[in-house]
Amino acid sequence: MERLGFILGALEHDLKAQQRVEMHQALVREVIRMRIKDRDRAHQWLYGRRDDGKETKGYMQLHPTSTLDADVIDQWKKGNRGSPGEWK
């Protein structure tokens, strides 16, 4: 049973890691779709904005270690236009 526990633990770890990757990729696709629909809105969502003197933090300010903006740019340059499951 000890070996089974090790295997199950490894699978659980891998599944969680894979879920994080898939969620990140889905978020990249969503930002790409947002960019296609309204480029300014996508930029504001990523980097924040100022409205009437009030500053709103963007995703990259709230998550400074994220690679989201770099991955959006990279995927856009590779031709990804946000289709479900698309990753280049």
C-alpha positions as CSV (number, residue, x, y, z in Angstrom):
1,M,0.0,0.0,0.0
2,E,2.9,2.3,0.6
3,R,3.9,2.2,-3.0
4,L,0.3,2.9,-4.1
5,G,0.2,6.0,-1.9
6,F,3.4,7.2,-3.5
7,I,2.0,6.7,-7.0
8,L,-1.3,8.4,-6.1
9,G,0.6,11.3,-4.6
10,A,2.6,11.7,-7.7
11,L,-0.4,11.5,-10.0
12,E,-2.2,14.1,-7.8
13,H,0.8,16.4,-8.0
14,D,1.0,16.0,-11.8
15,L,-2.7,16.5,-12.2
16,K,-2.7,19.7,-10.2
17,A,0.3,21.0,-12.2
18,Q,-1.4,20.1,-15.5
19,Q,-4.6,21.9,-14.3
20,R,-2.6,25.0,-13.5
21,V,-1.0,24.9,-17.0
22,E,-4.4,24.4,-18.7
23,M,-6.0,27.2,-16.6
24,H,-3.2,29.6,-17.6
25,Q,-3.5,28.7,-21.3
26,A,-7.3,29.2,-21.0
27,L,-6.7,32.7,-19.5
28,V,-4.3,33.5,-22.3
29,R,-6.9,32.6,-24.9
30,E,-9.5,34.7,-23.1
31,V,-7.3,37.7,-23.1
32,I,-6.6,37.2,-26.8
33,R,-10.4,37.0,-27.5
34,M,-10.8,40.1,-25.3
35,R,-8.1,41.8,-27.4
36,I,-9.8,41.0,-30.6
37,K,-13.2,42.3,-29.4
38,D,-11.8,45.4,-27.6
39,R,-8.1,46.0,-27.6
40,D,-8.2,48.9,-25.1
41,R,-10.3,46.8,-22.6
42,A,-7.8,44.0,-22.8
43,H,-4.9,46.3,-22.2
44,Q,-6.7,47.9,-19.2
45,W,-7.5,44.5,-17.7
46,L,-3.9,43.5,-18.0
47,Y,-2.2,46.7,-16.9
48,G,-4.8,48.8,-15.1
49,R,-6.2,52.2,-15.9
50,R,-7.1,55.6,-14.5
51,D,-10.7,56.8,-14.7
52,D,-11.5,60.3,-13.4
53,G,-8.4,60.2,-11.3
54,K,-9.1,56.8,-9.8
55,E,-6.6,54.1,-10.5
56,T,-7.6,50.5,-11.1
57,K,-5.0,47.8,-10.8
58,G,-4.6,45.4,-13.6
59,Y,-3.9,41.7,-13.5
60,M,-0.1,42.2,-13.9
61,Q,0.0,44.6,-11.0
62,L,-1.9,42.2,-8.8
63,H,0.2,39.2,-10.0
64,P,3.6,40.6,-10.8
65,T,5.3,37.2,-11.2
66,S,2.8,36.1,-13.8
67,T,3.9,35.4,-17.4
68,L,0.4,36.2,-18.7
69,D,1.2,39.3,-20.7
70,A,4.3,37.7,-22.2
71,D,2.4,34.6,-23.1
72,V,-0.4,36.6,-24.7
73,I,2.1,38.4,-26.8
74,D,3.9,35.2,-27.7
75,Q,0.7,33.4,-28.6
76,W,-0.6,36.3,-30.6
77,K,2.7,36.5,-32.6
78,K,2.4,32.7,-33.3
79,G,-1.1,33.2,-34.7
80,N,-3.3,32.1,-31.8
81,R,-6.6,33.9,-31.9
82,G,-8.2,32.3,-28.9
83,S,-10.0,29.3,-30.3
84,P,-10.8,26.7,-27.6
85,G,-7.8,24.5,-26.9
86,E,-5.5,26.4,-29.2
87,W,-1.9,26.7,-28.1
88,K,1.0,27.2,-30.4
